[in-house]
Amino acid sequence: MVFVLALLANIHERHSSYTTKCLESIYAVDATLEFRLRSVTGDQVENCSIAIPIPIRTRIQRGIDYYADLVGTLVGMVILILVLVVWIAIGPALSFNANWWLLIGTYAGLVGLNDEFVLRNICNVLGGYEDAEFAQVTYDDMDLLE
């Protein structure tokens, strides 16, 4: 589960990077178009600034955010590798018996379940916030077009 979550976090990072590049391209085209239209029409009125407020997060939510950053990055992978090395190292002491398997199974189950909850929580919270802000921008654009 931890490997799958790390893979999903990696895919999310690449998708975010791609989305950022696309938005930067759109902004560049928009700025060029606006400059040309202003040159043609002689419009000198400044655009108003738009600020998107930072979502209010409680201490618990910020703690979940920090933990998600830890788990979803290379640090989380390093911790996983260290746990696996320790698990393999104690194998001879436990004669690779059922208790040895139980240790790693319990660790993987608990950590995987916890990590899934945390990362899903982050995704849902930020996704909901983004959706609300994009909806507001859409309404503002509709008002502007009217």
Secondary structure as UniProt FT lines:
FT   HELIX           2..41
FT   HELIX           59..71
FT   HELIX           74..89
FT   TURN            90..96
FT   HELIX           98..145
//
